[in-house]
Amino acid sequence: MQWEVVIGLENHVQLTTESKIFSGSPIKFGAEPNTQASPVDLALPGVLPVMNKAAVERAIRFGLAVGATIAPQSIFARKNYFYPDLPKGYQISQFADPVVQGGSLTFGYEKDGEFVTKTVNLTRAHLEEDAGKSLHEDYHGMSGIDLNRAGTPLLEIVSEPEIRSAAEAVAYAKALHSLVMWLGVCDGNMQEGSFRCDVNVSVRRVGDTELGTRCEIKNLNSFRFIEEAVHVEVRRQIELIEDGGKVVQATRLYDPDRKETREMRSKEDAQDYRYFPDPDLPPLMISPEWIARVKDAMPELPDAMRARFGADYALSDYDALVLTQSLEMARYFEAVVAKAGKDHAKAAANWLMGDVASTLNREGVEIAAAPVSAAQLALMLQRIADGTISNKIAKEVFAAMWEAKSADEQLVDAIIEAKGLKQISDSGALEAIVNEVLAANAKSVEQYRAGKEAAINALIGQAMKASKGKANPAQLTELLKQKLAG
């Protein structure tokens, strides 16, 4: 029996404000428990919430980036539930009138070996406050409550149930993660809870139009866990239905050690939260002039930049997508091209997606903190182009620059000179190497002259080895062909 997977995501994005959404308390991560909780956050009698303007502007910025409608009037509501880490007994959120309505997110990913794009529509994005945190370890058998997070500003971004696989869910989450960091509305730190994901999963028989019963998997804080949790939950639901059971709507948690989802509680519906407008907060009024000011301060958006990279630098869709995964990477690329010239754009893209990216990943460093500057990389590309070094030698130069951690823009030339890495392009020197290699490899010479053209590769390899990798590959190959033809 064929099954279709239906997935919708809810992402809680912590906004990059200096203080909480309804109080002046700081939101710095890692503070001692309950040292960043004001009377407002503690819900002491007589206190009143005051809206944080910076949080609203970040919500507007996101809404503009995804082509959403920014509500001219937005209402805050009380979402009632009772947890120990929710001091008020309710969460201030938005229900009927969210600040961001609609919009869409387009992203690309590899599917069956091909690069494909998909657009997922967004239902809404609404502002709300975070709850505190219950701590269950190292408290002598008791639980502790830390209210530092209570009141932290969140933007909850809800997608339509248009995602059809774990791979699509991960690609969507990565694209959203990249966008909110690009816009500067979130720092994207998943380990610190700045970007959290709830995944709603259901299955239905292929051809059915009605949605199946969904289960929500809460608080997934890595892309790997998103993928694993979806696979596990899909398999659980299909096996349950095929065995004659029924899926019960519930909130579940994913256990990465046991590779299973476990029921946390039965899933509440909106009526269970008894939403009603918060009487302490007036309607949030957003004027066209305010929206225009926010728009004017926004950076160039990823989609626009990708299109420009294709038009200005003749990059493929895939290259443009990779280079615009982060604003810092895109800016670094353009700084390299500005210094080296547009004719080096493809080479710059290849290096950034190859050696630079792998080194950043291995060292756990962001591109903004890379010890090799854009100007240094640009000069290295120029030295490859003018024949001073080969691509192979350039890898050694790049590694030496990374280790040197020097700001000197002429570091490339200094390393080439100090290590004697200059490419051999002198015809006399190359001819001597070729003659030596041909004399020592008579069998390969015989095979090539007998029609086995691939035999020249062995000769090129021996010649490069003899030159310690310094021979100009193009000149070397041409000279070998001339000699073999003689």
C-alpha positions in Angstrom: 0.0 0.0 0.0 1.3 3.4 -0.9 1.4 6.2 1.6 1.8 10.0 1.4 3.6 11.9 4.1 2.1 15.3 5.1 4.3 17.6 7.2 4.0 21.1 8.6 6.6 22.9 10.7 6.3 25.4 13.5 9.5 27.2 14.3 10.1 29.2 17.4 12.7 31.9 16.5 14.2 33.8 19.4 14.5 37.5 18.4 17.8 39.4 18.6 16.5 42.1 21.0 18.5 43.3 24.0 15.6 42.8 26.4 12.4 40.7 26.7 9.3 41.3 24.8 7.2 42.9 27.6 9.9 43.9 30.1 13.4 45.5 30.3 15.0 42.3 31.6 18.1 41.1 29.6 18.0 37.8 27.7 21.7 36.9 27.8 22.2 33.1 27.6 23.9 31.3 30.4 23.2 33.6 33.3 22.7 32.2 36.8 19.1 30.9 37.3 16.5 33.6 38.1 18.9 36.5 37.8 17.3 37.9 34.6 13.6 37.8 35.8 11.9 41.1 36.7 8.6 41.6 38.5 6.9 41.6 35.1 8.4 38.2 34.2 7.6 36.8 37.7 3.9 38.0 37.3 3.9 39.8 40.6 0.7 41.6 41.4 0.2 45.1 39.9 2.7 44.8 37.1 1.9 45.6 33.5 3.5 44.4 30.2 5.0 47.0 27.8 5.6 46.0 24.2 9.2 45.9 22.9 9.3 47.9 19.7 12.5 46.1 18.5 10.6 42.8 18.6 7.9 44.1 16.4 10.3 45.5 13.8 12.0 42.1 13.6 8.7 40.5 12.9 7.9 43.1 10.2 11.3 42.5 8.6 10.6 38.7 8.4 7.2 39.3 7.0 8.5 41.5 4.3 11.2 39.0 3.4 8.7 36.2 2.8 6.1 38.4 0.9 3.6 38.2 3.7 0.9 40.7 4.7 1.8 42.8 7.7 -1.4 43.3 9.8 -2.2 47.0 10.3 -3.8 46.0 13.6 -2.5 43.0 15.6 -4.0 41.7 18.8 -2.3 39.9 21.7 -4.1 37.2 23.5 -3.7 35.1 26.6 -3.1 31.4 26.0 -4.1 29.7 29.2 -2.3 26.6 30.5 -0.7 25.7 33.7 2.9 24.6 33.9 5.3 25.3 36.8 7.6 27.4 34.6 4.7 29.6 33.4 4.4 32.1 36.3 1.3 33.9 35.0 -0.7 30.8 34.3 -1.0 32.0 30.7 1.3 32.9 27.8 1.0 36.2 26.0 0.8 35.2 22.3 -1.3 36.0 19.2 -4.2 34.0 17.9 -6.8 35.6 15.7 -4.8 38.5 14.4 -1.1 37.7 14.0 1.4 40.4 13.0 2.5 38.4 9.9 -0.1 36.7 7.7 0.7 34.4 4.8 3.9 34.5 2.8 6.0 31.7 1.4 9.5 30.3 1.4 11.3 28.9 -1.6 14.2 26.6 -1.1 16.4 24.2 -3.1 17.7 20.8 -2.2 19.0 17.6 -3.9 16.4 15.0 -4.7 17.4 11.7 -6.4 20.7 13.2 -7.5 19.1 16.4 -9.0 18.9 19.9 -7.7 15.2 20.9 -7.3 13.3 23.8 -5.8 10.1 23.9 -3.8 7.9 26.7 -2.4 6.1 26.2 0.9 3.4 28.6 1.9 3.3 30.0 5.4 0.2 30.3 7.4 1.4 32.9 9.8 4.1 34.2 12.0 3.1 35.6 15.4 4.9 37.2 18.3 4.8 35.6 21.7 6.7 35.3 25.0 8.7 32.2 25.9 8.1 30.3 29.1 10.7 29.5 31.8 12.5 26.3 32.2 12.1 23.3 34.5 15.3 21.8 35.7 15.3 18.1 36.8 18.9 17.3 37.4 21.3 17.8 40.4 18.5 19.1 42.6 18.6 16.2 45.2 15.5 14.5 43.8 13.6 17.8 43.3 12.9 20.0 40.3 14.0 23.6 40.0 12.4 26.4 38.1 14.5 28.9 36.1 12.5 31.9 34.9 15.4 33.6 33.0 13.7 32.7 29.7 10.3 33.7 30.8 9.3 36.6 28.6 12.0 36.1 26.0 10.7 37.4 22.6 9.8 34.7 20.1 8.4 34.7 16.5 6.5 31.5 15.9 6.6 30.7 12.1 3.9 28.2 11.0 4.0 26.6 7.6 1.1 25.1 5.7 1.1 21.2 5.6 2.8 21.1 2.2 6.0 19.3 3.0 6.1 15.7 1.7 9.3 14.1 3.1 11.9 14.2 5.8 14.4 15.6 3.2 12.0 18.4 2.3 11.4 19.2 6.0 15.2 19.5 6.6 15.7 21.7 3.5 12.8 24.0 4.6 14.1 24.3 8.1 17.6 25.0 6.9 16.3 27.7 4.5 14.3 29.3 7.2 17.3 29.2 9.6 19.5 30.8 7.0 16.9 33.5 6.3 16.3 34.6 9.9 20.0 34.8 10.4 20.4 36.7 7.1 17.8 39.3 8.2 19.5 39.6 11.6 16.2 38.7 13.5 17.7 35.6 15.1 21.3 34.4 15.9 20.3 30.9 14.9 22.0 29.1 17.8 20.1 25.9 18.0 22.1 24.6 21.0 21.0 27.6 23.0 17.4 27.3 22.0 17.3 30.3 19.7 15.9 28.3 16.8 13.6 25.4 17.8 11.4 23.3 15.6 8.1 21.4 16.2 7.2 19.0 13.4 3.6 18.0 12.7 3.5 14.6 11.0 0.6 12.7 9.5 0.2 10.0 6.8 -2.6 9.3 4.3 -3.1 6.8 1.5 -2.0 8.1 -1.9 -5.0 9.7 -3.6 -6.8 10.7 -0.4 -7.6 14.4 -0.1 -8.4 14.5 3.6 -5.5 14.9 6.0 -4.6 12.1 8.4 -4.5 12.5 12.2 -1.3 14.5 13.0 1.1 14.2 15.9 3.4 17.0 16.9 7.0 16.2 17.7 8.3 19.0 20.0 11.5 20.9 20.5 13.8 19.4 17.8 17.0 21.3 18.1 19.1 19.9 15.2 18.5 19.2 11.5 19.6 15.6 12.0 17.0 15.1 14.7 14.3 16.6 12.4 15.1 14.1 9.7 15.4 11.1 12.1 12.2 12.0 14.0 10.1 12.3 10.8 11.3 8.9 9.6 10.6 7.3 12.9 7.1 8.9 13.3 6.1 8.1 9.7 7.1 4.5 10.2 5.2 4.3 13.5 2.0 5.8 12.1 2.0 3.5 9.0 2.6 0.4 11.0 -0.1 1.4 13.5 -2.7 1.9 10.8 -1.7 -1.2 8.8 -2.1 -3.3 12.0 -5.7 -2.0 12.4 -5.0 0.7 14.9 -5.7 4.4 14.8 -3.4 7.4 15.2 -4.3 9.5 18.2 -3.6 13.2 18.0 -0.8 13.9 20.6 2.3 15.8 21.4 5.3 13.6 21.3 9.0 13.8 22.1 11.9 12.3 20.0 14.4 10.1 21.8 17.6 10.1 19.7 19.2 7.4 21.7 16.4 4.9 21.3 15.4 6.2 17.9 11.7 6.5 18.9 9.0 9.1 19.6 7.1 8.9 22.9 3.8 10.5 23.8 4.2 13.5 26.0 0.6 14.6 26.3 -2.7 14.5 24.3 -2.7 17.2 21.8 -4.6 20.3 22.8 -6.8 22.3 20.3 -7.2 26.0 20.3 -10.4 25.8 22.5 -8.4 24.0 25.2 -6.2 27.1 25.7 -9.3 29.5 26.1 -7.7 32.3 24.1 -9.0 35.8 24.8 -7.6 39.3 24.1 -5.1 40.4 26.7 -6.7 43.3 28.6 -3.3 44.7 29.6 -2.1 45.2 26.0 -3.7 47.6 23.5 -3.9 46.5 19.8 -0.6 46.7 18.1 -0.9 49.4 15.3 1.6 49.1 12.4 1.5 52.0 10.0 2.6 51.9 6.3 5.3 54.5 7.2 6.7 52.2 9.9 6.8 49.3 7.4 8.5 51.5 4.9 11.2 52.4 7.4 11.8 48.8 8.2 12.0 47.9 4.5 14.5 50.6 3.8 16.9 49.3 6.5 16.8 45.6 5.2 19.7 44.0 3.5 19.4 42.6 -0.1 17.3 39.4 0.2 18.8 36.0 -0.7 16.5 35.4 -3.7 17.5 38.7 -5.2 21.1 38.1 -4.5 21.0 34.6 -6.1 19.5 36.1 -9.3 22.1 38.8 -9.3 25.0 36.3 -8.9 23.7 34.4 -11.9 23.4 37.5 -14.0 26.6 39.3 -12.9 28.9 36.3 -12.4 27.4 33.6 -14.6 27.1 31.3 -11.7 24.8 28.2 -11.8 21.7 28.1 -9.6 23.4 25.6 -7.4 26.5 27.7 -6.9 24.4 30.8 -6.2 22.3 28.9 -3.6 25.3 27.6 -1.7 27.1 31.0 -1.7 23.9 32.7 -0.3 23.4 30.3 2.6 24.6 33.1 4.8 25.0 36.8 4.4 28.6 36.6 5.6 29.5 34.0 3.0 27.9 36.0 0.2 29.7 39.2 1.3 33.0 37.3 1.5 32.5 36.0 -2.1 31.8 39.4 -3.5 34.8 40.9 -1.7 37.0 38.2 -3.3 35.6 38.9 -6.8 35.9 42.7 -6.3 39.6 42.3 -5.6 40.4 39.6 -8.1 38.1 40.6 -10.9 34.8 39.1 -12.3 36.7 36.7 -14.5 37.7 34.9 -11.3 34.1 34.6 -10.0 33.7 30.9 -10.8 37.2 30.0 -9.4 36.2 32.0 -6.2 33.0 30.1 -5.9 34.7 26.7 -6.4 37.3 27.5 -3.6 34.6 28.8 -1.2 32.4 25.7 -1.7 35.4 23.4 -1.6 38.6 24.0 0.4 37.4 27.0 2.3 34.1 25.4 3.4 35.7 22.1 4.4 38.3 23.9 6.4 35.7 26.1 8.1 33.7 22.9 9.0 36.8 21.1 10.3 37.9 24.0 12.4 34.4 24.9 13.6 34.9 28.5 12.4 32.4 30.9 10.7 33.5 32.6 7.5 33.4 36.0 9.3 36.2 34.7 11.6 38.3 32.9 8.9 42.0 33.8 9.2 42.3 34.0 5.4 40.9 37.3 4.3 39.0 37.9 1.0 42.0 40.0 -0.3 44.4 37.1 0.4 42.2 34.5 -1.3 41.8 36.9 -4.3 45.6 37.3 -4.7 46.0 33.5 -4.6 43.4 33.1 -7.4 45.3 35.6 -9.4 48.6 33.7 -8.9 46.8 30.5 -10.1 45.6 32.4 -13.2 48.9 34.0 -14.1 50.7 30.6 -13.8 52.8 31.4 -10.7 51.3 28.4 -8.9 49.1 25.4 -9.9 45.8 24.6 -8.3 47.4 21.7 -6.5 50.2 24.0 -5.0 47.5 26.5 -4.2 46.0 24.1 -1.6 49.4 24.1 0.2 49.5 27.9 0.0 46.0 28.2 1.4 46.8 25.8 4.3 49.9 27.9 5.1 47.9 31.1 5.1 45.3 29.6 7.4 48.0 28.6 9.8 49.8 31.9 9.6 46.7 33.9 10.7 48.3 37.1 9.3 46.5 40.1 8.0 49.2 40.9 5.5 47.5 41.0 2.0 50.9 40.0 0.4 51.1 36.8 2.5 50.4 34.7 -0.6 53.6 35.9 -2.4 55.6 35.6 0.8 54.6 31.9 1.3 55.3 31.1 -2.4 58.7 32.6 -2.1 59.6 31.2 1.3 58.5 27.6 0.4 59.9 27.7 -3.1 56.4 26.9 -4.6 56.6 28.8 -7.8 55.4 26.8 -10.7 58.0 25.6 -13.3 57.1 27.2 -16.6 60.6 27.4 -18.1 60.6 25.3 -21.3 64.1 24.1 -20.8 63.6 22.9 -17.3 60.3 21.1 -18.3 62.0 19.5 -21.3 64.7 18.0 -19.1 62.1 16.5 -16.7 60.1 15.1 -19.7 63.2 13.5 -21.2 64.0 11.9 -17.9 60.5 10.5 -17.4 60.2 9.1 -21.0 63.5 7.3 -20.6 62.4 5.8 -17.3 59.0 4.7 -18.5 59.4 2.9 -21.8 56.4 0.6 -21.2 54.0 3.6 -20.9 55.6 5.3 -23.9 55.1 2.1 -25.9 51.4 1.8 -24.8 50.6 5.4 -25.7 52.2 5.0 -29.2 50.2 1.8 -29.7 47.0 3.7 -29.3 46.3 3.6 -25.6 45.9 7.3 -25.0 45.2 6.9 -21.3 48.8 5.8 -20.8 49.9 9.5 -20.9 48.3 10.0 -17.5 50.9 7.8 -15.9 53.6 9.8 -17.6 52.1 13.1 -16.5 51.9 11.8 -13.0 55.6 10.8 -13.0 56.6 14.1 -14.4 54.7 16.0 -11.8 56.2 13.8 -9.1 59.7 14.5 -10.5 59.0 18.3 -10.4 57.6 18.0 -6.8 54.2 19.2 -8.1 55.7 22.5 -9.5 55.5 21.8 -13.2 53.0 23.8 -15.2 50.4 21.1 -16.0 49.3 22.5 -19.3 52.8 23.1 -20.6 53.9 19.7 -19.3 51.1 17.8 -21.1 51.7 19.6 -24.4 55.4 18.9 -24.2 54.8 15.2 -23.5 52.5 14.9 -26.5 55.0 16.6 -28.8 57.7 14.2 -27.6 55.5 11.1 -27.9 54.5 12.1 -31.4 58.1 12.5 -32.5 
